[in-house]
Amino acid sequence: MQRFSASFGRDALTRPAHRPVTRTRLLRGAALASALVLTAVAAPASAAAASSGHGPAADPQDGALAFDSAAYTTIGVTVDGRPVNVRWYKGICYVAHPVAAAARQPGGPGGGTTTITDPACGYQSMNVFVPESAFGDQRTPVYFAVNNSGWKASHLRASVTAGASYTSSTSNVGAALKAGYVFVDVANRSRGLVGADGSAPGKAPAAVVDAKAAVRYLRLNDAAMPGSAERVVVNGTSGGGALAAILGASGNSAEYTPYLAAIGAAGVDAQGRSTLRDDVFAVNAYCPITDLGNADVAYEWLYTVLGTRAATGSDPSPEASTELAARFAAYEKGLGLRGPDGSRLTAATMPATLEQEVVRSAETYLAADPAHTVPPLGGTFLITSQGTTKSYVNDWIDVDPATRTVRSVDMAKYLAFVATQATLKTTPAFDAVGVDGNVTSGTETDLFGPPSQKYLNYTGYGWDHNDVAGDGSGLDDTGLTWKQYTSRKSTTVDDQVHLVDPMDFIGTSADTAPNWYVRHGTRDRDTALTVSVNLDRALAADRQVENLDYRLAWNQPHAGNYDVPEAMAWIDGAVRKAGDPLTSGHRG
């Protein structure tokens, strides 16, 4: 399966399906890793506490990351009306050399700033919550929650709070505690993070590297901690869904080792060799904002192929939309994906494929509960968003109420419905900063580039259309086209894009997670529906993937954890099938 890193166009027709880990690439990775880690501080006491009753680690750095099994606070919560005691291991710093953050971070009330109390390791630590049923259980799964929205940095949070009440049918936190799983909130660096020195230390692939470091901490301390590091289930939504996907796809890839070494992750010895694994057991991803190097192309194709932008009056840059959409056919063909029936997935067959997925979504919803209904043609969908309920005429899906099956779907009107109930993004949708004078966009452009630079365009279109003088990005400042710029050996932005893209690792020698549960709402306009379809088809072709459950979630927007009972039942089934993690081996 051919893979495209960065955006379509860079060696796209000659790049092999698997990018080999050559010495040159590892050396470039080491240089980029060093550049991305500018300021480190000594690990806080929580990271250096000695483990009770266990021998010293083989590596001195790993010894500094030993888990202190006695360092917890007991809190009480209620799950489904029943009291549950929970041991809370607070703020465990999972790296030996955390990157210092500024005390004041962007994102406060009204767009201001927020003061954090733990700049030493607040973005590279985790909270571990152990329900009483798992106090001595080293076999139970670890529910590993990454909480990134829009690929932004995630400061440490506590999903479990003293005195709180949870309902297991609606709360994934409550359901995990009820099931006796260890619940872990994982903080990580990413875009928007301000370092203590004023730099931006969250540039890609920092979020992925930190998540891997957290998994490695769990593996290092598996014998001392409740739960099994061989049963890590990664949960995330949006940017968190993308992070869950790349973490699940790139297990044990040596390409990340220099970055892990730079932050003092567990299991990297003095010679820079990996001595621990960072593959995971399962991925539970919702609406993953992934395949960023090609996301603009996919988005514009989806919303121009049937005239959606024009029909809904959301086409401020028709020439740009047309130019980007025109690249989709070659990109999709190059992926080499096939449908369940073995037919090739191309730009020509994608509309029918999406229609089939919409039909499957509706019919699955109707079959799940006799009370579930879909409005008849001419009826109305009632949609509540931010406390306001609006009605939308159903002019696109016709359901037979007797058989509870879908008679037809008008895809042009369906996509117009999606674009009407949630306004489409700008063009480009993901790499817009610096393009045609735009310096106010909140798109993912600032995820890329060196820590010393505010942003760097990371797609061919964004780069070649940057006209903001002095921002250090684009033809105007460098004198180089995107093709010329990325052909230089010193260029690292293409490596950054590659290292956050699961499509570049699925089907390669990386240890891809064997279990995947992926959902993408039928009303989600935050990323193209084709992105999750491609992810599904790529996973289906990977022989390492044993259990794949993908679906468009009926009538759901850009959101996650709306199907807690179904998702938790899937996790439980995967765990039961895999057997005892202490005897069955790491791949389940």
C-alpha positions in Angstrom: 0.0 0.0 0.0 1.6 3.3 -1.1 1.8 6.0 1.6 2.0 9.8 1.2 3.6 11.8 3.9 3.3 15.6 4.0 1.0 16.5 1.1 0.5 14.8 -2.2 3.2 15.9 -4.6 6.4 15.2 -2.7 7.8 12.0 -4.3 4.2 10.8 -4.4 4.6 8.6 -7.4 7.9 7.1 -6.4 7.7 6.7 -2.6 7.7 3.0 -1.6 4.9 1.6 0.5 7.1 1.4 3.6 9.5 4.2 4.4 12.6 2.3 5.7 14.2 3.5 8.9 17.6 4.4 7.5 20.5 5.8 9.4 20.1 9.1 7.6 16.5 9.4 8.7 17.4 8.5 12.3 20.1 11.1 12.3 17.6 13.7 11.0 15.2 12.6 13.7 17.8 13.1 16.3 18.6 16.6 15.1 14.9 17.5 15.0 14.3 15.9 18.4 17.1 18.0 19.9 15.7 21.1 18.3 12.2 20.4 19.7 13.5 20.0 23.2 15.0 23.3 24.2 14.4 23.5 28.0 14.4 20.7 30.5 14.2 20.7 34.2 14.8 18.1 36.9 12.0 15.6 37.3 9.6 16.3 40.2 9.5 14.1 43.2 6.6 12.1 41.9 8.8 10.9 39.0 11.8 10.1 41.2 10.0 8.2 44.0 11.3 4.7 44.5 9.1 1.7 43.9 8.2 -0.4 47.0 9.3 -4.0 47.0 10.9 -4.1 43.6 14.5 -4.3 42.5 16.4 -1.4 40.8 15.8 -0.9 37.1 18.5 -1.9 34.7 19.0 1.7 33.5 19.6 4.6 36.0 17.2 6.9 34.1 14.5 4.2 34.3 15.2 3.9 38.0 14.2 7.6 38.3 10.9 6.7 36.8 9.9 4.0 39.2 6.3 4.0 40.3 5.5 4.6 44.0 2.7 2.2 44.8 2.1 4.0 48.2 1.8 7.5 46.8 -2.0 7.8 46.4 -5.0 9.6 47.8 -8.2 7.7 48.3 -11.3 9.5 47.1 -15.0 8.5 47.0 -17.2 8.7 44.0 -20.6 7.3 43.0 -21.2 5.1 39.9 -24.8 4.3 39.1 -25.8 5.3 42.6 -23.3 3.0 44.3 -20.2 4.3 46.2 -16.8 3.5 44.9 -13.5 4.1 46.5 -10.8 5.2 44.0 -7.0 5.4 44.6 -5.7 8.6 42.9 -2.0 8.6 42.0 -1.6 12.4 41.3 0.5 14.0 38.6 3.0 11.2 37.8 5.7 12.7 35.6 6.3 10.0 33.0 9.6 11.3 31.6 13.0 12.0 33.3 13.6 15.3 31.4 10.3 17.1 31.1 10.2 20.3 29.0 9.6 23.4 31.1 6.4 25.3 30.2 5.6 29.0 30.9 3.5 29.6 33.9 1.0 31.5 31.8 -0.5 29.6 28.8 -3.0 30.8 26.1 -6.6 29.7 26.2 -8.0 31.5 29.3 -11.5 33.0 29.6 -12.4 35.2 26.6 -9.3 34.1 24.7 -6.9 35.3 27.4 -4.4 33.2 29.3 -4.4 30.6 32.0 -2.0 30.3 34.9 -0.8 26.8 35.5 0.6 25.7 38.9 2.9 22.9 37.6 5.1 24.3 34.7 7.8 21.8 35.5 5.8 18.7 34.2 2.2 19.7 33.8 2.2 18.7 30.1 4.1 15.5 30.5 2.4 13.8 33.4 -0.6 11.6 34.1 -3.3 11.0 36.7 -3.9 7.4 37.5 -7.3 6.4 39.0 -7.7 2.8 40.3 -11.2 1.7 41.4 -11.3 -0.5 44.5 -12.1 -3.6 42.4 -8.7 -3.2 40.7 -6.5 -2.4 43.7 -4.6 -5.7 43.4 -5.5 -6.6 39.8 -2.6 -6.6 37.4 -4.7 -8.1 34.6 -7.4 -5.4 34.2 -7.2 -3.0 31.2 -5.8 0.5 31.4 -8.2 3.0 29.9 -5.7 5.6 28.5 -7.5 8.9 27.8 -5.8 11.5 25.6 -7.7 14.8 25.8 -6.5 16.9 22.9 -9.0 19.1 21.0 -7.8 20.3 17.6 -4.3 18.9 18.2 -3.8 21.4 21.0 -1.6 20.8 24.0 -3.3 19.0 26.8 -2.5 20.1 30.3 -3.0 17.5 33.1 -6.6 17.0 34.0 -8.5 14.8 36.5 -11.6 13.2 34.9 -12.3 11.5 38.3 -13.1 14.0 41.1 -13.9 13.4 44.7 -17.7 13.3 45.4 -18.6 13.1 41.8 -21.4 11.0 40.5 -21.2 9.0 37.2 -23.7 7.1 35.1 -22.1 4.2 33.3 -24.5 4.4 30.4 -23.5 7.9 29.5 -20.1 8.5 31.0 -17.0 6.6 29.7 -15.3 7.5 33.0 -18.1 5.9 35.0 -18.2 2.9 32.7 -14.5 2.3 33.0 -14.6 2.5 36.8 -17.6 0.2 36.9 -15.8 -2.3 34.7 -12.9 -2.2 37.1 -10.5 -0.6 34.6 -7.6 1.6 35.6 -8.4 5.1 34.2 -5.5 7.2 33.1 -5.7 10.9 32.1 -2.6 11.7 30.0 -1.3 15.2 29.4 1.0 15.9 26.5 2.7 18.7 24.6 1.3 19.9 21.3 0.5 23.0 19.4 -0.2 26.2 21.4 2.1 25.3 24.2 4.4 28.1 25.3 7.8 27.0 26.8 9.5 28.6 29.7 11.9 30.3 27.3 9.1 31.6 25.1 9.5 28.9 22.4 6.9 26.5 21.1 8.0 23.0 22.4 4.8 21.3 21.3 5.6 21.1 17.6 5.0 17.8 15.9 5.7 15.0 16.7 5.7 16.0 20.4 2.2 14.9 21.2 2.9 11.4 19.8 6.3 11.1 21.5 4.7 12.1 24.8 1.9 9.5 24.5 4.5 6.9 23.6 6.5 7.9 26.7 3.5 7.5 28.9 2.9 4.0 27.5 6.5 3.2 28.2 6.2 4.4 31.8 3.3 2.0 32.2 5.4 -0.9 30.7 8.4 -0.1 32.9 6.2 -0.2 36.0 3.8 -2.9 35.0 4.7 -5.3 37.8 4.3 -2.5 40.4 1.1 -0.9 39.1 -2.5 -2.1 39.1 -3.7 -2.9 35.6 -2.0 -4.4 32.7 0.3 -2.4 30.3 -0.5 -5.2 27.8 -4.1 -4.1 27.8 -3.8 -0.4 27.1 -6.9 1.0 25.4 -6.4 4.5 24.0 -9.4 6.7 23.9 -9.6 10.1 22.1 -11.8 12.5 20.2 -11.0 14.9 17.4 -7.3 15.7 17.7 -7.3 13.2 20.5 -8.8 10.7 18.1 -6.0 11.4 15.7 -3.4 11.0 18.5 -5.0 7.7 19.5 -4.8 6.6 15.8 -1.1 7.4 15.3 -0.2 5.9 18.7 -2.0 2.7 17.7 -0.5 2.6 14.2 3.2 3.3 15.0 3.9 0.9 17.8 7.7 0.4 18.5 8.8 2.4 15.4 12.4 3.3 15.7 11.8 6.6 14.0 10.6 8.0 17.4 13.6 6.8 19.4 15.6 10.0 19.2 12.7 12.1 20.3 12.0 9.7 23.2 15.7 9.9 24.2 15.6 13.7 24.3 12.9 13.8 26.9 14.2 11.0 29.0 11.4 8.5 28.2 11.6 5.1 29.9 13.3 2.3 27.9 15.9 4.2 26.0 19.4 3.3 27.1 22.6 5.3 27.1 23.4 4.2 23.6 20.0 5.5 22.4 18.6 2.0 21.9 15.0 1.2 22.8 14.6 -1.4 25.5 10.8 -1.1 26.1 7.8 -1.3 23.8 5.2 1.4 23.2 2.6 -0.6 21.1 -0.9 -0.6 22.5 -3.7 -3.2 22.7 -6.7 -1.2 21.4 -7.7 2.1 19.9 -11.1 3.8 20.6 -11.0 6.8 18.3 -13.8 9.3 17.5 -13.7 11.7 14.5 -10.0 11.6 14.2 -8.5 14.8 12.7 -5.7 12.9 11.0 -3.8 12.5 7.7 -3.2 16.3 8.0 -0.8 16.4 5.0 -3.8 15.6 2.7 -6.7 16.8 4.8 -7.2 20.0 2.8 -7.3 18.0 -0.4 -9.9 15.6 1.0 -12.0 18.3 2.5 -12.2 20.4 -0.7 -12.9 17.3 -2.9 -15.8 16.2 -0.6 -17.5 19.5 -0.6 -17.0 20.4 -4.3 -17.4 17.1 -6.1 -21.2 17.4 -5.7 -21.3 21.2 -5.6 -21.8 21.5 -1.8 -19.9 24.7 -1.3 -21.6 26.5 -4.1 -25.1 25.2 -3.1 -24.7 26.3 0.5 -23.1 29.7 -0.2 -19.9 28.7 1.6 -17.4 28.9 -1.3 -15.4 32.1 -0.5 -12.4 30.8 -2.6 -13.8 28.8 -5.5 -10.5 28.8 -7.4 -8.6 27.5 -4.4 -11.3 24.8 -3.7 -11.1 23.7 -7.3 -7.3 23.6 -7.3 -7.1 21.5 -4.1 -10.0 19.2 -5.0 -8.3 18.4 -8.3 -5.4 16.7 -6.4 -7.7 14.2 -4.7 -8.0 11.7 -7.5 -4.2 11.1 -7.7 -3.9 11.0 -3.9 -6.7 8.5 -3.5 -5.4 6.3 -6.3 -1.9 6.3 -4.8 -3.2 4.9 -1.5 -4.0 1.7 -3.3 -7.0 0.9 -1.0 -9.8 -1.5 -1.7 -13.3 -1.9 -0.4 -14.7 -5.0 1.4 -15.6 -6.5 -2.0 -12.1 -6.2 -3.2 -12.8 -3.3 -5.6 -10.4 -0.4 -5.8 -11.3 2.7 -3.8 -10.8 5.7 -6.0 -12.2 9.2 -6.4 -14.7 7.8 -8.9 -15.9 5.1 -6.5 -15.7 7.2 -3.3 -19.2 8.9 -3.6 -20.9 5.4 -3.8 -18.7 4.2 -0.9 -19.8 7.1 1.3 -23.4 6.5 0.3 -23.1 2.9 1.4 -21.6 3.9 4.7 -24.4 6.4 5.3 -27.0 3.7 4.5 -25.2 1.3 6.8 -25.2 3.9 9.6 -28.9 4.6 9.3 -29.9 0.9 9.1 -27.7 0.0 12.0 -29.3 2.7 14.1 -32.8 1.6 13.2 -32.0 -2.1 14.0 -30.5 -1.2 17.4 -33.8 -0.2 18.9 -37.5 -0.4 17.8 -37.9 3.1 19.2 -35.4 4.6 16.8 -36.8 6.4 13.8 -35.6 8.5 10.8 -37.9 11.3 9.6 -39.7 10.6 6.4 -39.0 12.6 3.3 -40.4 16.0 3.9 -40.2 15.5 7.6 -37.8 17.3 9.9 -34.6 16.5 11.8 -34.5 18.4 15.1 -30.9 19.2 16.0 -29.8 20.8 19.2 -26.4 22.6 19.3 -25.1 24.7 22.1 -28.5 24.7 23.7 -30.4 25.8 20.6 -32.7 23.4 18.7 -33.3 23.9 15.0 -35.3 22.0 12.5 -34.0 20.8 9.1 -36.1 19.3 6.3 -35.3 15.8 5.4 -34.9 15.9 1.6 -32.1 13.4 1.3 -32.8 10.0 2.9 -35.8 7.8 2.2 -36.5 5.0 4.7 -39.1 2.2 4.4 -40.8 2.2 7.8 -42.1 -1.3 7.3 -38.8 -3.0 6.6 -36.7 -0.3 8.4 -34.3 -0.2 5.5 -33.1 2.7 3.4 -34.7 3.0 0.0 -32.3 5.8 -1.3 -29.9 8.5 -0.3 -29.4 11.7 -2.4 -25.8 12.4 -1.7 -25.8 15.9 -3.0 -28.6 16.9 -0.7 -27.0 14.9 2.2 -23.8 16.8 2.0 -25.7 20.1 1.7 -27.5 19.1 4.9 -24.2 18.5 6.6 -22.9 21.9 5.4 -26.1 23.7 6.4 -26.3 22.5 10.0 -22.6 23.3 10.6 -20.9 25.9 8.4 -18.0 24.6 6.4 -14.5 25.4 7.2 -12.4 27.9 5.3 -10.3 27.0 2.2 -7.8 25.7 3.0 -9.4 24.0 6.1 -6.3 22.9 8.0 -3.2 24.7 6.7 -4.5 28.2 6.3 -2.2 30.4 8.3 -0.1 32.7 6.1 -2.2 31.8 3.0 -3.4 34.8 1.1 -2.6 37.1 4.0 -4.5 35.1 6.6 -2.7 35.4 10.0 -5.7 35.0 12.3 -6.7 31.4 11.4 -6.7 28.9 14.2 -5.8 26.0 11.9 -3.2 23.4 12.5 -0.4 25.3 10.7 1.3 26.1 14.1 1.7 22.4 14.8 4.7 22.4 12.4 8.1 24.0 12.1 10.9 24.6 14.6 10.1 25.7 18.2 11.5 29.1 17.4 9.0 29.8 14.7 5.3 30.5 15.3 4.1 28.4 12.3 5.2 26.8 9.1 3.1 25.7 6.2 3.2 22.0 5.9 1.3 21.3 2.6 2.3 22.1 -1.0 -0.8 24.4 -1.4 -0.3 26.3 1.8 3.4 26.8 1.2 3.1 27.9 -2.4 0.2 30.3 -1.6 1.8 31.9 1.5 2.3 35.6 1.0 2.9 36.9 4.5 6.3 38.5 4.3 8.7 37.7 7.1 7.0 34.7 8.6 9.7 32.3 7.4 7.3 30.2 5.5 6.6 29.9 1.8 8.1 30.8 -1.6 8.0 34.5 -0.8 10.4 34.1 2.2 12.6 31.2 1.1 12.7 31.6 -2.6 11.9 27.9 -2.9 8.7 26.2 -4.1 7.3 23.4 -1.9 8.9 20.8 -4.2 12.2 22.5 -4.0 12.0 23.0 -0.2 11.1 19.5 0.7 13.7 18.0 -1.7 16.5 19.4 0.5 18.0 16.9 3.0 17.8 19.5 5.8 14.0 19.9 5.5 12.2 18.5 8.5 8.6 19.6 8.2 7.9 16.6 6.0 9.2 14.3 8.7 6.9 16.1 11.2 3.9 15.5 9.0 4.9 11.8 8.5 5.3 11.2 12.2 1.8 12.2 13.1 0.1 10.3 10.2 -1.2 6.8 11.0 -1.6 6.1 7.2 2.2 6.1 6.9 2.6 3.3 9.5 -0.4 1.0 8.9 0.7 -1.9 6.8 4.4 -1.4 7.6 6.8 -3.1 10.0 5.5 -1.0 12.9 3.4 -2.9 15.5 -0.1 -1.7 14.7 -2.6 -2.3 17.5 -4.7 -5.5 16.9 -8.0 -3.9 18.0 -9.7 -0.8 16.5 -13.0 0.9 17.2 -13.5 4.1 15.0 -16.5 6.3 14.8 -17.2 9.4 12.7 -20.5 11.2 12.9 -22.7 11.5 9.8 -23.1 15.2 10.6 -19.4 15.8 11.2 -18.1 18.6 8.9 -14.8 19.2 10.9 -12.9 16.8 8.7 -13.8 15.0 5.5 -15.6 11.7 5.9 -13.2 10.2 3.4 -10.4 10.5 6.0 -12.0 7.9 8.3 -13.1 5.7 5.4 -9.5 5.6 4.2 -8.3 4.8 7.7 -10.8 1.9 7.9 -9.8 0.5 4.6 -6.1 0.7 5.4 -6.6 -1.0 8.7 -8.6 -3.7 7.1 -5.7 -4.5 4.8 -3.2 -4.7 7.7 -2.7 -8.4 8.8 -1.9 -7.3 12.3 -5.4 -5.9 12.8 -7.6 -8.7 14.2 -10.7 -6.7 15.3 -11.9 -3.7 13.3 -15.2 -2.0 14.1 -15.7 1.2 12.0 -18.9 3.0 11.3 -20.3 6.4 10.6 -22.3 7.2 13.7 -25.8 8.1 12.8 -26.8 11.7 13.2 -23.8 12.6 15.3 -21.8 15.8 14.9 -18.1 16.3 15.6 -18.0 14.6 19.1 -17.1 11.4 20.9 -18.1 9.0 23.7 -21.8 9.2 22.7 -22.1 5.4 22.5 -20.6 4.4 25.8 -22.4 1.1 26.3 -21.5 -0.1 22.8 -17.9 1.0 23.0 -17.4 -0.5 26.4 -19.0 -3.8 25.3 -16.5 -3.8 22.3 -13.6 -3.3 24.6 -14.8 -6.0 27.0 -15.1 -8.4 24.1 -11.6 -7.7 22.8 -10.2 -8.2 26.3 -12.0 -11.5 26.8 -10.9 -12.8 23.5 -7.3 -11.9 24.1 -7.1 -13.8 27.3 -4.8 -13.5 30.3 -2.2 -10.7 29.6 0.2 -12.3 32.1 0.4 -15.5 30.1 -0.8 -14.9 26.5 1.9 -12.6 25.2 1.9 -9.0 24.3 -0.1 -9.2 21.1 -3.1 -10.8 22.8 
